[in-house]
């Protein structure tokens, strides 16, 4: 592994190669014949190109000098987990993320940190890059804190994303399965999101990592605000046999979600 790096031919690193985005990046980069490693937390998956990285336990390779750019796809993203297990989520999403990013940057690596629209309170749409952050969830607070610390290292690009969707995500698969079986689905009409497709995220991350020289700072990738109900009506239009198969529901009927600060808007200005 060190032979190529001695000649300046460094590779990329995906931190969180077991994640949906990490796997999608790996598939795309493999097709592009890019040189990269994708980390894993699965002991059976460890290989020369799948280093073991565990943020929670502070485990990563001692030598990081082979990497030109690294993208953070690892972390705790579940809103409820972050709310109910704040200390663990803070440790993973902030402390250990910054520790590993600092080690990578000290080794000469540029870092792409994936963040979220949750760093804002959701009171208005299309938040600007330079607006002060104002999170109202634990997850948003943790991402905002990590952003601040990583940007201070001067070799980090922060890519804020709205809701990333893909055809294989469980919610969309369940909708399709139920609709084709003649059943009804009940998407939320009072919960807004701004969906971006996984393929768009892969393209944007790859562009940031291919920039020569890499450009630090904050970047946005966003869809347009819409309710889950409106999204479902559009997505399932070719499957339904009757409009009654899609009935609007309220997130307030979910006891756990009803406790969270659900934003009115989630879009970002690009």
N, C-alpha and C positions, 0 to 999 in steps of 0.2 A: 504493500500500500504506500510506503514512503518513497518508492522509486519515482513515481509520477510527480509527487509533490516537490521533490528536489529540483525538477525541471519546470516548476511553476504551473503544472497542469493539475490544479486542485479541483476537487469535486464539491457537489452540493450535499447537504444533509437535511433529511426530513426527520424532525423530532416528533414522534407520534405516528410512525408508519403503519400502526394497526388501526388508526382512525379512518373514518370514511374519506375525509379530505386527503389524509396522508396516503391512503391506498390509491386514490384517484390521481394524485400527483405522481406517484411511483409508476402507475400504468402509462400515464402520458409521457413521462420522461424516458421510460424504457423504449417506447415507440420512437421517440426522438433520438435515441441512442446517446442520451446524456449520461455522464458519469455521476453517480450519486450513491449514498447510503440512506437507508430508511430504518430508523430505530424500531425496536420491538420491546415489549414487556413480556412476551411469551417465550419461555425458555426453550421450547421446541423449535422456535423460529430463528434463534440466534445463528448467525453465519458471518463470514467475512464481510458481507454487504448489509447485514442486519445487526448492527451493534445493539447491545442491551443498554437502554436508558430508562431509568425509573426516577421521575422527579420527586415523588413522595419520599423515597428512601435515599435520595441524593446520590444515585449511582449513574455514572456516565464514564466514557473512556478517559483515561489519564491524558492521552495525547490527542489534541484537537486541531493540530496544525495542518492537517490534510484538507481542511474544508475552507472553501472560498465564501460560500453563503450557506446559511442555515435558516429553515423556516420552522416556526413553532406551531405544530398542529396538536400538541399534547396539552392536557389540562382538564380541569373539572368544569364542564359547561352547563350542567343541569341546574336550572334556577333553584329548584327546591332543595337539592343537595347543598348548594352554596348557602342557602338561607339557614338550613337546619344544622349544617356542619361547617360553620364559619371558620373555625380555627384550622381545620384540615384543608379547606378550600383556599384559605389565605396562604397557607404554607406552600401548597402546590402552585397556585395561580400567580402568586407574587414572589414570595421569598425564593423558592427553588428555581422558578423560571428566570428570575433576575440573576441568581447565582450561576446557572448554566450559561445564560447569555453573556454574562461578564467574562466567564472563562473562555468562551468562543471568541469574543471580541479581542481579548488579550492575546489570543493565538492568531489574530489577523483575519478573523472571519467577519462577514457582514451578516446581520440578523434581520429577518423578516418576522415580525410579531403580529399574529392575527388577533385583532380585537373585535369590538362589537358596538352596535348602536346603543347598547345598554349603558354606555358611559354618559348618555343623556337621559333626561327625565321623560321624554316622549310627549311633551306638551305641545310641540309644534313640529311640522314636517320639515324635511330637507335641511337638517342641521349642517352648519358650515364647519369646515375643517378647523378653523381658528376660534370657534366658539368655546367658552369655558365649559368643562365637563360638569355635569350635575346628575350623577347617578342616583337612582332610588331603590336599586336592588343590591344585594350583597355581591352578586356576580359582576354587576356594573362597577361597583366600588373597587373590586379587586382588579378588574381590567384597567380602570382609570389609574389606579396606583401603579400597576406594572408599566403602563404606558409612560408615565412620568419618569420613573426610574430608568427605563430603557432608553428613552429619548435623551436623557442626560449623558448617556454613554457615547452619543454622537455617531454611532455606526449602526443605527437601527431604522428600518422602515416599518411604521405601524400601519397595517391595513385593517381598517374598520369595515366589518361586514354586517349586513342585515341578515335575515333568516336564509340560510343556505338550504335549498331543496334539491332533491334528485329522485329519479323514478323508483329507486329501490328503498326509499325511506319508508318505515313501517306504516305511517299514517296514510301515505298515498297508496301503498299497496293494499291496505285494508279498505280504503274507499273504493278502489277498483274492484276488488274481490266482492264486496257487498253489492255494488251497483250491478255487476254482471250476474250476480246470483238473484237479482230482482229485489234485493233488500233496500232499505232506506239508510242514508247516512245523515249525520247531524253535526255539520261543521258550525263553529262559533260565528255568529253574525256580529258580535260585539267585541271581538278581539281582532286587532289590526296587525298586519305584518307587511314587510316589503321584500318579497321573495327574490332571491338571486339563484340561478341554477349553478350547480356544482361545476359544470364545464366552464362557466364564466370565471369562477374563482380560480380554477386551475390556470386559465390563461393569464389572469391578472398577477397571480403569484409568480408564475414563470417569467413574465415580463419584468417584474421588479428584480428578480434574481439574475436576469440576463443583462440588465442595464450596465453599461461600462462607461464610467464607473458607477457603482450602485448609488442610488440617491436616498439619503436619509430623510425622515420627516413623516408626516401623517398623510394617508391616502384613504379615500372612501370608495366602496363598491356597494351599490344599493339598487334595489328594485323600487317599485312604486307602491305606496300604501294602498292596501285593500283588506277587506275582511276575509277570514278563512272561508266563509260562506261564498263570497263572490269568487274567490279563487277556485273553490270546488265546482261551482257552476260552470266556470270556463274550462277547467281541466277535464271534467267528466262529461262534457256536452256530447261526445260521440258514443258514450256508453249507455246513457240513460234511455229508458223507454218511456218515461213519464217525468215531468218536472217535479212531481210529488216525491220522487226518490231522494231529493235533496231538501231537507228541512232545516231551517235556521235554528240554532240552539244558542244558549248563553253559557259563557265560562263561569258565571256565577253559580251554576248548578254543580260545579266541581268544587268541593270544599277546600281542597288544597290551593287551587288556582285563585279562588276568591280571596285568599289571604294575601296574595301578592299585589304589588303595585303594577297593574297592567297598563302599559302606555297607550295613549290615544293615537300616537303616530310613531313609526319606527324608521322612516326613510332618512337617508343621508344625502347631502348634495355632493355630487361628484365633480 
